Amino acid sequence: MDLKLTRPICFFDLETTGINVAKDRVVEISILKVYPNGNKESKTWLVNPEMHIPDEVVAVHGISNEKVANEPTFAQLSKEIYAMIKDCDLGGYNSDRFDIPLLAEEMLRAGVDFDMKNTVSVDVQTIFFKMEKRTLEAAYKFYCNKELTNAHSAAADTNATFEVLKSQLDRYPELENDIKKLSEFTTRKKFADFAGFIIIDQDGDPAFSFGKHKGKKVDEVLEKEPGYFGWILNADFPLYTKKVLTQIKLSKLNNKLS
């Protein structure tokens, strides 16, 4: 089943130096852009992460330090990558919890004001886990009846993810072929940031999801303990989390002045 699109969607996959969203960097990114008319374009970049890739990580995706030593940095590629995904929805496998947050960090480090206010995302892993609870290789075999060769290659994983989603729509008629509906279905919890440090509570307000203020509204914490804001900005939190928190603080300040 082909996707019903009102605007392009970019399926993408990252290979990285590790799994720490705040610290680790991209070593390979592959994007498959699908247009409403069915046309597709794809692009894969190797990236110099400007940091050491641990041996145990190289063993997973096969991208060595030597392989990326002379490749451009993410900062050098950021405008080209952003131009490809701008004004598009996003799709991936475990993308809501990892690929999108890490991509946001890389974009912000490169000075690109990456935001998803007008973008929805579809996490194919969530559909799979809700329906069958397996891995990407198993998903590809189960839905497409194909073996996923070259697993942990960004290009192979990206194309497999796209094919799996189309097959999921064929298999589950209860899934509506609409990107916004699929995004809602694949959303686990509502977060104000990508990494999940600031959630949206039952009242629709941003609240902390960690630490001593877990469950408390951000506005109330900043009012009673303004130093907490400074601590987060200086601590090892993702840049996008800091950006969201700053926006909340500025909004509260503007409301007071108005």
C-alpha positions as CSV (number, residue, x, y, z in Angstrom):
1,M,0.0,0.0,0.0
2,D,1.4,3.4,-1.0
3,L,1.4,6.2,1.6
4,K,-1.3,8.9,1.4
5,L,0.8,12.1,1.7
6,T,-0.2,15.7,1.8
7,R,3.5,16.8,1.9
8,P,6.8,14.9,1.7
9,I,8.0,12.6,4.4
10,C,11.7,11.9,5.0
11,F,12.6,8.5,6.4
12,F,16.0,8.6,7.9
13,D,18.5,6.6,9.9
14,L,21.6,7.6,11.9
15,E,24.7,5.6,12.6
16,T,26.5,7.2,15.6
17,T,29.4,7.1,18.0
18,G,27.1,5.8,20.7
19,I,23.7,6.1,22.3
20,N,24.1,9.2,24.5
21,V,21.9,11.8,22.8
22,A,23.6,14.7,24.4
23,K,27.2,13.6,23.8
24,D,27.4,11.2,20.9
25,R,27.7,12.3,17.2
26,V,26.6,11.2,13.8
27,V,29.0,9.1,11.6
28,E,26.5,8.3,8.9
29,I,23.0,9.6,7.9
30,S,20.8,8.3,5.2
31,I,17.5,10.0,4.1
32,L,14.8,8.7,1.8
33,K,12.5,11.5,0.8
34,V,9.0,10.4,-0.4
35,Y,6.8,12.9,-2.2
36,P,3.0,12.9,-2.4
37,N,3.1,11.9,-6.0
38,G,5.1,8.8,-5.2
39,N,8.5,10.1,-6.4
40,K,11.5,9.3,-4.2
41,E,15.0,10.7,-3.7
42,S,17.7,9.4,-1.4
43,K,21.0,10.6,-0.1
44,T,23.6,9.1,2.3
45,W,26.5,11.0,3.9
46,L,29.4,9.7,5.9
47,V,30.3,12.2,8.6
48,N,33.4,13.0,10.6
49,P,32.1,13.0,14.2
50,E,35.1,15.0,15.5
51,M,35.4,12.4,18.2
52,H,36.7,8.8,18.6
53,I,34.4,6.0,17.6
54,P,34.7,3.2,20.2
55,D,35.8,-0.2,19.0
56,E,32.6,-1.8,20.3
57,V,30.5,0.7,18.2
58,V,32.6,0.1,15.1
59,A,31.9,-3.6,15.5
60,V,28.1,-2.9,15.2
61,H,28.0,-0.6,12.2
62,G,31.4,-1.1,10.6
63,I,32.2,2.5,10.3
64,S,35.8,3.0,11.5
65,N,37.6,6.2,12.6
66,E,39.8,5.9,9.5
67,K,36.8,5.6,7.2
68,V,35.4,9.0,8.3
69,A,38.6,10.8,9.0
70,N,38.5,12.8,5.7
71,E,34.7,13.1,5.5
72,P,33.0,16.5,6.1
73,T,31.7,17.3,9.6
74,F,28.0,17.5,10.4
75,A,28.4,21.3,10.7
76,Q,29.6,21.4,7.1
77,L,26.8,19.2,5.9
78,S,24.0,20.7,8.1
79,K,22.6,23.1,5.6
80,E,22.4,20.5,2.9
81,I,20.7,18.0,5.2
82,Y,18.3,20.6,6.6
83,A,17.4,21.7,3.1
84,M,16.3,18.1,2.3
85,I,14.2,17.6,5.4
86,K,12.8,21.1,5.8
87,D,9.0,21.3,5.6
88,C,8.8,17.5,5.6
89,D,7.4,15.0,8.1
90,L,9.8,12.5,9.5
91,G,9.8,8.7,9.7
92,G,12.2,6.2,11.2
93,Y,12.7,3.1,13.3
94,N,13.1,4.1,17.0
95,S,13.4,7.6,15.7
96,D,11.2,9.4,18.3
97,R,13.5,8.2,21.1
98,F,16.9,8.3,19.5
99,D,17.3,9.5,15.9
100,I,15.2,12.7,16.0
101,P,16.6,13.8,19.4
102,L,20.2,13.2,18.3
103,L,19.6,14.9,14.9
104,A,18.2,17.9,16.8
105,E,21.4,18.1,18.9
106,E,23.6,18.0,15.8
107,M,21.5,20.7,14.1
108,L,21.6,23.0,17.1
109,R,25.4,22.5,17.5
110,A,25.7,23.5,13.9
111,G,23.7,26.7,14.4
112,V,20.6,25.4,12.6
113,D,17.4,26.4,14.5
114,F,15.9,22.9,14.2
115,D,12.3,22.7,15.4
116,M,9.4,20.3,14.9
117,K,6.4,22.5,15.8
118,N,4.8,22.0,12.4
119,T,6.2,18.5,11.8
120,V,4.9,15.1,12.7
121,S,6.9,11.9,13.0
122,V,6.0,8.3,12.5
123,D,8.0,5.7,14.4
124,V,7.7,2.4,12.6
125,Q,9.2,0.6,15.6
126,T,6.3,1.6,17.7
127,I,3.8,0.3,15.2
128,F,5.7,-3.0,15.1
129,F,6.1,-3.3,18.9
130,K,2.4,-2.5,19.4
131,M,1.4,-5.1,16.8
132,E,4.0,-7.8,16.9
133,K,6.9,-6.8,19.3
134,R,10.0,-7.7,17.4
135,T,13.2,-6.2,15.9
136,L,13.8,-4.4,12.6
137,E,15.3,-7.6,11.0
138,A,12.3,-9.6,12.2
139,A,9.9,-6.8,11.1
140,Y,11.4,-6.9,7.6
141,K,11.1,-10.7,7.4
142,F,7.6,-10.7,8.9
143,Y,6.1,-7.9,6.9
144,C,8.1,-8.0,3.6
145,N,9.2,-11.7,3.6
146,K,12.8,-10.5,2.9
147,E,16.1,-10.9,4.7
148,L,17.6,-7.7,5.9
149,T,21.2,-7.9,4.5
150,N,23.7,-5.3,5.5
151,A,21.9,-4.5,8.8
152,H,23.2,-1.5,10.7
153,S,24.0,0.2,7.4
154,A,22.1,3.5,7.4
155,A,20.9,3.1,3.8
156,A,19.8,-0.5,4.3
157,D,17.9,0.2,7.5
158,T,16.3,3.3,6.0
159,N,14.9,1.5,3.0
160,A,13.8,-1.4,5.1
161,T,11.9,0.9,7.4
162,F,10.1,2.5,4.5
163,E,9.1,-0.9,3.1
164,V,8.0,-2.2,6.5
165,L,5.6,0.8,7.0
166,K,4.0,0.3,3.6
167,S,3.5,-3.4,4.4
168,Q,2.1,-2.6,7.8
169,L,-0.6,-0.5,6.2
170,D,-1.4,-3.5,4.0
171,R,-1.6,-5.8,6.9
172,Y,-3.5,-3.7,9.4
173,P,-6.6,-2.1,7.8
174,E,-7.3,-0.4,11.2
175,L,-4.2,1.7,10.6
176,E,-5.3,4.9,8.8
177,N,-3.1,5.8,5.9
178,D,-2.5,9.3,7.1
179,I,0.8,10.6,8.4
180,K,-0.7,12.6,11.3
181,K,-2.8,9.6,12.4
182,L,0.2,7.4,12.2
183,S,2.2,9.9,14.2
184,E,-0.5,9.9,16.9
185,F,-0.5,6.1,17.0
186,T,3.3,5.9,17.3
187,T,3.6,8.6,20.0
188,R,4.2,7.0,23.4
189,K,3.9,10.1,25.6
190,K,3.7,13.8,24.9
191,F,7.0,15.6,25.4
192,A,7.9,19.2,25.1
193,D,11.5,18.2,24.2
194,F,12.8,15.3,22.3
195,A,14.7,13.5,25.0
196,G,11.7,13.3,27.4
197,F,13.0,15.5,30.2
198,I,10.0,17.8,29.9
199,I,6.6,16.1,29.5
200,I,3.2,17.5,28.8
201,D,1.0,16.8,31.9
202,Q,-2.7,16.1,32.1
203,D,-3.5,19.8,32.2
204,G,-1.5,20.3,29.0
205,D,1.3,22.1,30.8
206,P,5.0,21.3,30.6
207,A,6.3,19.4,33.6
208,F,9.6,17.9,34.6
209,S,9.9,14.1,34.2
210,F,13.0,13.6,36.3
211,G,14.8,14.4,39.6
212,K,13.5,16.0,42.7
213,H,10.9,18.0,40.7
214,K,9.5,15.0,38.8
215,G,5.8,15.6,38.0
216,K,5.9,19.3,38.9
217,K,5.0,22.0,36.4
218,V,8.0,23.8,35.0
219,D,6.4,27.2,35.6
220,E,5.9,26.5,39.3
221,V,9.5,25.2,39.7
222,L,11.0,28.2,38.0
223,E,9.0,30.5,40.1
224,K,9.9,28.9,43.4
225,E,13.5,27.8,42.6
226,P,14.9,30.0,39.8
227,G,18.4,28.5,40.3
228,Y,17.1,25.2,39.0
229,F,17.0,26.8,35.5
230,G,20.6,27.8,35.7
231,W,21.6,24.4,36.9
232,I,20.0,22.7,33.9
233,L,21.6,25.1,31.5
234,N,25.0,24.4,32.9
235,A,24.5,20.6,33.3
236,D,24.9,17.8,30.8
237,F,21.4,18.0,29.3
238,P,20.6,18.0,25.5
239,L,20.7,21.3,23.8
240,Y,17.1,21.0,22.6
241,T,15.9,20.4,26.2
242,K,17.7,23.6,27.2
243,K,16.2,25.4,24.3
244,V,12.7,24.4,25.2
245,L,13.2,25.3,28.9
246,T,14.5,28.7,27.8
247,Q,11.4,29.2,25.6
248,I,9.2,28.4,28.6
249,K,11.0,30.8,30.8
250,L,10.9,33.6,28.3
251,S,7.2,33.0,27.6
252,K,6.5,33.3,31.3
253,L,8.5,36.5,31.6
254,N,6.8,38.0,28.6
255,N,3.4,37.2,30.1
256,K,4.4,39.0,33.3
257,L,5.5,42.1,31.4
258,S,2.4,42.3,29.1
